[in-house]
Amino acid sequence: MIDPERSGRAFPNRREFMALGIGALVVATTPAAFRRRRDLVRRSVPVMGTIADIAVAHRNERYAQAAIDAAIAELRHVDRTMTRFDAGSEVGLANLKAATQPVQVSGETARVIAEALRWAVASDGAFDPCLGRAVALWDVGNRNAPPPADQVRGLAGRRLHRFLELGDVAGRPAILYRDSDVAIDLGGIAKGYAVDRAAEALRSYGIFNGLVNVGGDLYALGVSEDGDPWKIGIRDPDDPDALIGTIEASDRAVATSGDYIQFFRHGGRRYHHMLDPTTGEPRRVGMRSLTVMADDCMSADAAGTAVFGMPAVEAARILQAAAPGAEVVHSV
């Protein structure tokens, strides 16, 4: 990554990049007159509470659009299955019933939950997929003041992931809550899994050069339309029209976590969506933005949540334990 102060030039702003998505990452594209190898076909759709942007470097637009259709179908499937906002989803049904009886889930939901629990153990609870009640209590997208302190304290330091059991009932995966305050929220990992599924859908069509970006969780397949690795810009937390860094990626995943996309201000403090399981409230850290690169987007997504705000040495230790090959590539 280039340091603009040392190089003597400023980072490009977002207008010099292809503005894929409303999240923390944007992607550079080459003007048509300078493209060397193939055309770029792209589409944006709302899904998973954000904007998904899919770009495919391919000369046959009709074929590329069919591949994009398949990728979008995967994103929507994961959203329908694993959202906590729909009582009819597998996660929604679990949150309604699993405190009193085992609830069967699909193999893919079980896989994501198992991976989330693995990250919870590796991070000593810094990543906790069972904080759904605390997340709903804070509801930072709709609040303008903190919730009652006694309600926050009741969910603080509980290490609720220890009370989620993942087992088998009648040959199907099933989950059971051993504490009534457990509620699954896969917001820190399911989006990354969905991106991986979408990337695999593109590969199933023989597309090996493309990009899937869902609100700042991104997978870069192969190379861009000009034959070079994808160039990804990291959004400036203080200026939506500026970038604070750029990285290159090819067959790698990138995820950025930050305090500037979902938040409210109250009493001079920014209350964001990154909760600290030990306090039950938004993390009090000096960090604004953290970008992780990994082999798959589910790992990058979980890592960005797990180590946000941690000292570099501790973050590196957790990444090495949970996702060897993952690395923090930018933080501010």
C-alpha positions as a LaTeX table, in Angstrom:
\begin{tabular}{lrrr}
\hline
Residue & $x$ (\AA) & $y$ (\AA) & $z$ (\AA) \\
\hline
Met1 & 0.00 & 0.00 & 0.00 \\
Ile2 & 1.32 & 3.43 & $-0.95$ \\
Asp3 & 1.75 & 6.11 & 1.69 \\
Pro4 & 0.53 & 9.34 & 0.04 \\
Glu5 & 2.70 & 11.52 & 2.26 \\
Arg6 & 5.85 & 9.63 & 1.30 \\
Ser7 & 4.94 & 9.32 & $-2.34$ \\
Gly8 & 4.16 & 13.00 & $-2.67$ \\
Arg9 & 0.70 & 12.49 & $-4.16$ \\
Ala10 & $-2.80$ & 12.26 & $-2.74$ \\
Phe11 & $-5.02$ & 9.23 & $-2.91$ \\
Pro12 & $-7.64$ & 9.36 & $-5.67$ \\
Asn13 & $-11.13$ & 10.29 & $-4.59$ \\
Arg14 & $-14.18$ & 8.09 & $-5.06$ \\
Arg15 & $-15.08$ & 9.75 & $-8.36$ \\
Glu16 & $-11.89$ & 8.29 & $-9.84$ \\
Phe17 & $-13.09$ & 4.82 & $-8.87$ \\
Met18 & $-16.06$ & 2.76 & $-9.96$ \\
Ala19 & $-18.47$ & 3.47 & $-7.12$ \\
Leu20 & $-19.55$ & $-0.10$ & $-6.43$ \\
Gly21 & $-21.81$ & $-0.07$ & $-3.38$ \\
Ile22 & $-22.53$ & 2.20 & $-0.48$ \\
Gly23 & $-20.20$ & 0.46 & 1.95 \\
Ala24 & $-16.61$ & 0.94 & 2.99 \\
Leu25 & $-14.93$ & $-0.31$ & $-0.21$ \\
Val26 & $-14.94$ & 1.02 & $-3.77$ \\
Val27 & $-13.29$ & $-0.45$ & $-6.84$ \\
Ala28 & $-11.26$ & 1.12 & $-9.62$ \\
Thr29 & $-12.17$ & 0.52 & $-13.26$ \\
Thr30 & $-10.39$ & 1.32 & $-16.48$ \\
Pro31 & $-11.95$ & 3.73 & $-19.01$ \\
Ala32 & $-13.28$ & 1.86 & $-22.04$ \\
Ala33 & $-10.74$ & 3.44 & $-24.37$ \\
Phe34 & $-7.87$ & 1.88 & $-22.42$ \\
Arg35 & $-9.21$ & $-1.62$ & $-21.79$ \\
Arg36 & $-6.93$ & $-4.26$ & $-23.18$ \\
Arg37 & $-8.71$ & $-7.55$ & $-22.86$ \\
Arg38 & $-12.41$ & $-7.72$ & $-22.05$ \\
Asp39 & $-15.53$ & $-5.76$ & $-21.24$ \\
Leu40 & $-16.94$ & $-5.20$ & $-17.77$ \\
Val41 & $-20.57$ & $-6.14$ & $-17.16$ \\
Arg42 & $-21.95$ & $-5.01$ & $-13.81$ \\
Arg43 & $-25.18$ & $-4.77$ & $-11.85$ \\
Ser44 & $-26.27$ & $-3.39$ & $-8.47$ \\
Val45 & $-29.18$ & $-4.71$ & $-6.38$ \\
Pro46 & $-30.46$ & $-4.13$ & $-2.83$ \\
Val47 & $-29.96$ & $-7.17$ & $-0.61$ \\
Met48 & $-28.97$ & $-7.97$ & 2.99 \\
Gly49 & $-29.78$ & $-4.44$ & 4.10 \\
Thr50 & $-27.25$ & $-2.86$ & 1.77 \\
Ile51 & $-26.29$ & $-2.71$ & $-1.92$ \\
Ala52 & $-24.70$ & $-5.68$ & $-3.64$ \\
Asp53 & $-22.57$ & $-4.90$ & $-6.67$ \\
Ile54 & $-21.39$ & $-7.59$ & $-9.02$ \\
Ala55 & $-18.98$ & $-7.00$ & $-11.88$ \\
Val56 & $-17.89$ & $-9.59$ & $-14.45$ \\
Ala57 & $-15.08$ & $-9.17$ & $-16.95$ \\
His58 & $-16.48$ & $-10.96$ & $-20.02$ \\
Arg59 & $-17.12$ & $-10.14$ & $-23.68$ \\
Asn60 & $-20.51$ & $-11.86$ & $-23.90$ \\
Glu61 & $-22.91$ & $-9.59$ & $-21.99$ \\
Arg62 & $-25.86$ & $-11.99$ & $-22.12$ \\
Tyr63 & $-23.80$ & $-14.81$ & $-20.65$ \\
Ala64 & $-22.31$ & $-12.48$ & $-18.05$ \\
Gln65 & $-25.79$ & $-11.32$ & $-17.00$ \\
Ala66 & $-26.90$ & $-14.93$ & $-16.54$ \\
Ala67 & $-23.91$ & $-15.54$ & $-14.29$ \\
Ile68 & $-24.75$ & $-12.41$ & $-12.32$ \\
Asp69 & $-28.35$ & $-13.65$ & $-11.96$ \\
Ala70 & $-27.00$ & $-16.82$ & $-10.35$ \\
Ala71 & $-24.77$ & $-14.85$ & $-7.99$ \\
Ile72 & $-27.63$ & $-12.60$ & $-6.90$ \\
Ala73 & $-29.82$ & $-15.66$ & $-6.28$ \\
Glu74 & $-27.19$ & $-16.97$ & $-3.86$ \\
Leu75 & $-27.07$ & $-13.67$ & $-1.97$ \\
Arg76 & $-30.85$ & $-13.59$ & $-1.64$ \\
His77 & $-30.98$ & $-17.22$ & $-0.53$ \\
Val78 & $-28.51$ & $-16.60$ & 2.31 \\
Asp79 & $-30.41$ & $-13.46$ & 3.28 \\
Arg80 & $-33.75$ & $-15.30$ & 3.44 \\
Thr81 & $-32.23$ & $-18.15$ & 5.41 \\
Met82 & $-29.99$ & $-16.38$ & 7.93 \\
Thr83 & $-31.49$ & $-12.96$ & 8.60 \\
Arg84 & $-32.61$ & $-12.28$ & 12.17 \\
Phe85 & $-35.13$ & $-9.72$ & 10.90 \\
Asp86 & $-37.57$ & $-12.32$ & 9.52 \\
Ala87 & $-39.27$ & $-14.63$ & 12.01 \\
Gly88 & $-39.73$ & $-17.13$ & 9.20 \\
Ser89 & $-36.02$ & $-17.50$ & 8.41 \\
Glu90 & $-34.04$ & $-20.33$ & 9.98 \\
Val91 & $-32.32$ & $-17.88$ & 12.33 \\
Gly92 & $-35.63$ & $-16.15$ & 13.05 \\
Leu93 & $-37.32$ & $-19.43$ & 13.95 \\
Ala94 & $-34.41$ & $-20.39$ & 16.17 \\
Asn95 & $-34.63$ & $-17.11$ & 18.03 \\
Leu96 & $-38.33$ & $-17.71$ & 18.60 \\
Lys97 & $-38.21$ & $-21.35$ & 19.68 \\
Ala98 & $-34.71$ & $-22.67$ & 20.42 \\
Ala99 & $-34.81$ & $-21.63$ & 24.09 \\
Thr100 & $-37.53$ & $-24.23$ & 24.66 \\
Gln101 & $-36.91$ & $-26.90$ & 22.00 \\
Pro102 & $-34.34$ & $-27.92$ & 19.39 \\
Val103 & $-34.85$ & $-26.18$ & 16.06 \\
Gln104 & $-33.71$ & $-27.89$ & 12.88 \\
Val105 & $-31.69$ & $-25.86$ & 10.39 \\
Ser106 & $-30.11$ & $-26.50$ & 7.02 \\
Gly107 & $-26.58$ & $-27.72$ & 6.63 \\
Glu108 & $-25.40$ & $-24.35$ & 5.39 \\
Thr109 & $-26.87$ & $-22.46$ & 8.34 \\
Ala110 & $-25.29$ & $-25.01$ & 10.67 \\
Arg111 & $-21.98$ & $-24.48$ & 8.90 \\
Val112 & $-22.08$ & $-20.71$ & 9.36 \\
Ile113 & $-23.12$ & $-21.03$ & 13.02 \\
Ala114 & $-20.32$ & $-23.53$ & 13.64 \\
Glu115 & $-17.82$ & $-21.18$ & 12.05 \\
Ala116 & $-19.16$ & $-18.29$ & 14.13 \\
Leu117 & $-18.74$ & $-20.35$ & 17.31 \\
Arg118 & $-15.19$ & $-21.23$ & 16.27 \\
Trp119 & $-14.40$ & $-17.52$ & 15.94 \\
Ala120 & $-16.00$ & $-16.90$ & 19.33 \\
Val121 & $-13.64$ & $-19.39$ & 20.95 \\
Ala122 & $-10.57$ & $-18.19$ & 19.02 \\
Ser123 & $-11.25$ & $-14.56$ & 19.97 \\
Asp124 & $-12.09$ & $-15.37$ & 23.62 \\
Gly125 & $-15.59$ & $-14.03$ & 23.10 \\
Ala126 & $-14.69$ & $-10.80$ & 21.28 \\
Phe127 & $-16.74$ & $-12.22$ & 18.42 \\
Asp128 & $-20.07$ & $-13.48$ & 19.78 \\
Pro129 & $-22.82$ & $-14.56$ & 17.35 \\
Cys130 & $-25.34$ & $-14.79$ & 20.20 \\
Leu131 & $-25.65$ & $-11.07$ & 20.93 \\
Gly132 & $-28.86$ & $-10.67$ & 18.97 \\
Arg133 & $-30.75$ & $-9.22$ & 21.93 \\
Ala134 & $-28.06$ & $-6.62$ & 22.58 \\
Val135 & $-27.91$ & $-5.72$ & 18.89 \\
Ala136 & $-31.69$ & $-5.30$ & 18.80 \\
Leu137 & $-31.59$ & $-3.29$ & 22.03 \\
Trp138 & $-29.11$ & $-0.79$ & 20.61 \\
Asp139 & $-30.71$ & $-0.66$ & 17.14 \\
Val140 & $-28.24$ & 2.06 & 16.15 \\
Gly141 & $-29.88$ & 2.66 & 12.78 \\
Asn142 & $-33.03$ & 3.97 & 14.44 \\
Arg143 & $-31.99$ & 5.26 & 17.87 \\
Asn144 & $-30.85$ & 8.75 & 18.84 \\
Ala145 & $-30.08$ & 7.96 & 22.49 \\
Pro146 & $-28.66$ & 4.92 & 24.34 \\
Pro147 & $-31.07$ & 2.31 & 25.71 \\
Pro148 & $-31.67$ & 2.02 & 29.48 \\
Ala149 & $-28.42$ & 1.23 & 31.29 \\
Asp150 & $-29.92$ & $-1.61$ & 33.34 \\
Gln151 & $-31.00$ & $-3.41$ & 30.18 \\
Val152 & $-27.50$ & $-3.06$ & 28.72 \\
Arg153 & $-25.90$ & $-4.38$ & 31.93 \\
Gly154 & $-28.16$ & $-7.41$ & 31.84 \\
Leu155 & $-26.58$ & $-8.53$ & 28.57 \\
Ala156 & $-22.98$ & $-7.53$ & 29.33 \\
Gly157 & $-20.19$ & $-10.02$ & 29.94 \\
Arg158 & $-22.45$ & $-13.02$ & 29.51 \\
Arg159 & $-20.34$ & $-14.94$ & 26.93 \\
Leu160 & $-23.64$ & $-16.11$ & 25.50 \\
His161 & $-22.04$ & $-18.17$ & 22.72 \\
Arg162 & $-21.30$ & $-20.82$ & 25.37 \\
Phe163 & $-25.04$ & $-21.46$ & 25.71 \\
Leu164 & $-25.75$ & $-22.26$ & 22.07 \\
Glu165 & $-25.71$ & $-25.99$ & 21.32 \\
Leu166 & $-25.34$ & $-27.22$ & 17.77 \\
Gly167 & $-26.28$ & $-30.86$ & 17.37 \\
Asp168 & $-28.40$ & $-33.27$ & 15.36 \\
Val169 & $-32.08$ & $-34.20$ & 15.47 \\
Ala170 & $-33.54$ & $-36.87$ & 13.19 \\
Gly171 & $-30.56$ & $-36.69$ & 10.88 \\
Arg172 & $-30.64$ & $-32.91$ & 10.47 \\
Pro173 & $-28.60$ & $-30.20$ & 12.19 \\
Ala174 & $-30.44$ & $-28.55$ & 15.06 \\
Ile175 & $-29.72$ & $-25.81$ & 17.57 \\
Leu176 & $-30.79$ & $-25.34$ & 21.17 \\
Tyr177 & $-30.36$ & $-22.34$ & 23.48 \\
Arg178 & $-29.40$ & $-23.08$ & 27.09 \\
Asp179 & $-30.04$ & $-19.49$ & 28.15 \\
Ser180 & $-33.16$ & $-17.48$ & 27.33 \\
Asp181 & $-31.04$ & $-14.39$ & 26.55 \\
Val182 & $-29.34$ & $-16.13$ & 23.62 \\
Ala183 & $-30.39$ & $-14.82$ & 20.21 \\
Ile184 & $-28.39$ & $-15.50$ & 17.08 \\
Asp185 & $-27.17$ & $-12.55$ & 15.03 \\
Leu186 & $-24.99$ & $-13.64$ & 12.12 \\
Gly187 & $-24.48$ & $-10.07$ & 10.89 \\
Gly188 & $-20.73$ & $-10.36$ & 11.42 \\
Ile189 & $-20.26$ & $-13.48$ & 9.30 \\
Ala190 & $-23.24$ & $-14.39$ & 7.07 \\
Lys191 & $-22.65$ & $-11.57$ & 4.61 \\
Gly192 & $-19.13$ & $-12.86$ & 4.02 \\
Tyr193 & $-20.51$ & $-16.37$ & 3.51 \\
Ala194 & $-23.04$ & $-15.00$ & 1.02 \\
Val195 & $-20.26$ & $-13.27$ & $-0.92$ \\
Asp196 & $-18.35$ & $-16.57$ & $-1.10$ \\
Arg197 & $-21.48$ & $-18.32$ & $-2.39$ \\
Ala198 & $-21.98$ & $-15.63$ & $-5.02$ \\
Ala199 & $-18.36$ & $-15.93$ & $-6.13$ \\
Glu200 & $-18.78$ & $-19.70$ & $-6.45$ \\
Ala201 & $-21.90$ & $-19.13$ & $-8.57$ \\
Leu202 & $-19.82$ & $-17.03$ & $-10.96$ \\
Arg203 & $-17.17$ & $-19.75$ & $-11.11$ \\
Ser204 & $-19.84$ & $-22.34$ & $-11.88$ \\
Tyr205 & $-20.53$ & $-20.33$ & $-15.05$ \\
Gly206 & $-16.87$ & $-20.39$ & $-15.97$ \\
Ile207 & $-16.40$ & $-16.79$ & $-14.83$ \\
Phe208 & $-12.97$ & $-16.46$ & $-13.27$ \\
Asn209 & $-12.54$ & $-12.68$ & $-13.49$ \\
Gly210 & $-15.10$ & $-10.68$ & $-11.57$ \\
Leu211 & $-15.97$ & $-9.03$ & $-8.33$ \\
Val212 & $-18.69$ & $-9.34$ & $-5.68$ \\
Asn213 & $-19.03$ & $-6.42$ & $-3.25$ \\
Val214 & $-21.79$ & $-6.45$ & $-0.63$ \\
Gly215 & $-21.62$ & $-3.35$ & 1.52 \\
Gly216 & $-17.89$ & $-3.59$ & 2.16 \\
Asp217 & $-17.50$ & $-7.39$ & 2.11 \\
Leu218 & $-15.80$ & $-8.20$ & $-1.16$ \\
Tyr219 & $-14.34$ & $-11.06$ & $-3.14$ \\
Ala220 & $-12.10$ & $-10.36$ & $-6.12$ \\
Leu221 & $-11.96$ & $-13.17$ & $-8.67$ \\
Gly222 & $-8.94$ & $-13.23$ & $-10.95$ \\
Val223 & $-8.15$ & $-9.91$ & $-12.58$ \\
Ser224 & $-10.01$ & $-6.80$ & $-13.65$ \\
Glu225 & $-11.10$ & $-5.97$ & $-17.19$ \\
Asp226 & $-7.67$ & $-4.55$ & $-18.04$ \\
Gly227 & $-5.85$ & $-7.73$ & $-16.97$ \\
Asp228 & $-4.42$ & $-6.37$ & $-13.71$ \\
Pro229 & $-5.40$ & $-7.24$ & $-10.11$ \\
Trp230 & $-8.48$ & $-5.44$ & $-8.87$ \\
Lys231 & $-7.64$ & $-2.11$ & $-7.25$ \\
Ile232 & $-9.78$ & $-1.48$ & $-4.17$ \\
Gly233 & $-10.18$ & 1.85 & $-2.43$ \\
Ile234 & $-10.89$ & 2.11 & 1.30 \\
Arg235 & $-13.36$ & 4.82 & 2.18 \\
Asp236 & $-12.29$ & 7.69 & 4.44 \\
Pro237 & $-14.41$ & 7.51 & 7.65 \\
Asp238 & $-14.63$ & 11.30 & 7.74 \\
Asp239 & $-15.22$ & 12.02 & 4.05 \\
Pro240 & $-17.46$ & 9.78 & 1.90 \\
Asp241 & $-15.95$ & 11.27 & $-1.26$ \\
Ala242 & $-12.35$ & 10.47 & $-0.32$ \\
Leu243 & $-10.19$ & 7.38 & 0.16 \\
Ile244 & $-7.65$ & 6.70 & 2.88 \\
Gly245 & $-5.91$ & 3.83 & 1.15 \\
Thr246 & $-5.85$ & 1.46 & $-1.80$ \\
Ile247 & $-5.00$ & $-2.22$ & $-2.03$ \\
Glu248 & $-4.84$ & $-4.76$ & $-4.83$ \\
Ala249 & $-6.54$ & $-8.15$ & $-4.72$ \\
Ser250 & $-6.74$ & $-11.20$ & $-6.96$ \\
Asp251 & $-8.60$ & $-14.34$ & $-5.84$ \\
Arg252 & $-8.77$ & $-12.90$ & $-2.34$ \\
Ala253 & $-11.43$ & $-11.54$ & $-0.02$ \\
Val254 & $-11.47$ & $-8.13$ & 1.63 \\
Ala255 & $-13.73$ & $-6.87$ & 4.42 \\
Thr256 & $-13.81$ & $-3.52$ & 6.18 \\
Ser257 & $-15.37$ & $-2.82$ & 9.57 \\
Gly258 & $-15.92$ & 0.71 & 10.80 \\
Asp259 & $-17.79$ & 2.98 & 13.17 \\
Tyr260 & $-19.05$ & 5.35 & 10.49 \\
Ile261 & $-21.73$ & 3.51 & 8.52 \\
Gln262 & $-24.24$ & 2.57 & 11.24 \\
Phe263 & $-24.21$ & 4.94 & 14.23 \\
Phe264 & $-25.89$ & 7.75 & 16.10 \\
Arg265 & $-24.45$ & 10.58 & 18.19 \\
His266 & $-25.50$ & 11.39 & 21.73 \\
Gly267 & $-23.84$ & 13.46 & 24.43 \\
Gly268 & $-20.74$ & 14.02 & 22.32 \\
Arg269 & $-20.18$ & 10.28 & 21.72 \\
Arg270 & $-20.57$ & 8.20 & 18.58 \\
Tyr271 & $-22.56$ & 5.02 & 19.26 \\
His272 & $-21.85$ & 2.56 & 16.44 \\
His273 & $-22.94$ & $-0.99$ & 15.65 \\
Met274 & $-19.71$ & $-2.75$ & 16.70 \\
Leu275 & $-20.68$ & $-4.04$ & 20.15 \\
Asp276 & $-18.27$ & $-5.10$ & 22.88 \\
Pro277 & $-19.61$ & $-8.34$ & 24.41 \\
Thr278 & $-17.96$ & $-7.55$ & 27.76 \\
Thr279 & $-19.84$ & $-4.25$ & 28.18 \\
Gly280 & $-22.89$ & $-4.86$ & 26.03 \\
Glu281 & $-22.41$ & $-1.48$ & 24.36 \\
Pro282 & $-20.51$ & $-0.09$ & 21.34 \\
Arg283 & $-16.77$ & $-0.62$ & 21.62 \\
Arg284 & $-14.79$ & 2.28 & 23.05 \\
Val285 & $-11.68$ & 2.23 & 20.89 \\
Gly286 & $-9.58$ & 4.76 & 19.05 \\
Met287 & $-10.00$ & 2.87 & 15.79 \\
Arg288 & $-12.36$ & 4.11 & 13.07 \\
Ser289 & $-11.80$ & 1.60 & 10.29 \\
Leu290 & $-10.18$ & $-1.83$ & 9.93 \\
Thr291 & $-9.63$ & $-3.73$ & 6.68 \\
Val292 & $-8.79$ & $-7.44$ & 6.59 \\
Met293 & $-7.73$ & $-9.57$ & 3.63 \\
Ala294 & $-8.24$ & $-13.35$ & 3.70 \\
Asp295 & $-8.62$ & $-16.37$ & 1.47 \\
Asp296 & $-12.41$ & $-16.35$ & 1.78 \\
Cys297 & $-14.92$ & $-13.65$ & 2.63 \\
Met298 & $-16.53$ & $-15.47$ & 5.54 \\
Ser299 & $-13.16$ & $-15.39$ & 7.30 \\
Ala300 & $-12.50$ & $-11.77$ & 6.35 \\
Asp301 & $-15.95$ & $-10.72$ & 7.58 \\
Ala302 & $-15.63$ & $-12.49$ & 10.94 \\
Ala303 & $-12.06$ & $-11.29$ & 11.39 \\
Gly304 & $-12.99$ & $-7.67$ & 10.82 \\
Thr305 & $-15.57$ & $-7.91$ & 13.61 \\
Ala306 & $-13.47$ & $-10.00$ & 15.99 \\
Val307 & $-10.31$ & $-7.89$ & 16.03 \\
Phe308 & $-11.78$ & $-4.41$ & 15.51 \\
Gly309 & $-10.12$ & $-2.08$ & 18.03 \\
Met310 & $-7.59$ & $-4.63$ & 19.25 \\
Pro311 & $-3.84$ & $-3.96$ & 19.57 \\
Ala312 & $-1.96$ & $-5.23$ & 16.53 \\
Val313 & $-0.18$ & $-8.05$ & 18.38 \\
Glu314 & $-3.39$ & $-9.45$ & 19.83 \\
Ala315 & $-5.19$ & $-9.13$ & 16.50 \\
Ala316 & $-2.39$ & $-11.00$ & 14.72 \\
Arg317 & $-2.52$ & $-13.78$ & 17.31 \\
Ile318 & $-6.26$ & $-14.29$ & 16.81 \\
Leu319 & $-6.00$ & $-14.21$ & 13.03 \\
Gln320 & $-3.20$ & $-16.75$ & 13.08 \\
Ala321 & $-5.30$ & $-19.06$ & 15.24 \\
Ala322 & $-8.59$ & $-18.67$ & 13.40 \\
Ala323 & $-7.65$ & $-17.93$ & 9.79 \\
Pro324 & $-3.99$ & $-18.46$ & 8.90 \\
Gly325 & $-3.22$ & $-16.28$ & 5.90 \\
Ala326 & $-5.62$ & $-13.53$ & 6.97 \\
Glu327 & $-4.03$ & $-10.18$ & 7.70 \\
Val328 & $-4.93$ & $-6.66$ & 8.66 \\
Val329 & $-4.02$ & $-4.59$ & 5.60 \\
His330 & $-5.24$ & $-1.17$ & 6.76 \\
Ser331 & $-6.46$ & 0.49 & 9.93 \\
Val332 & $-7.04$ & 4.03 & 11.08 \\
\hline
\end{tabular}
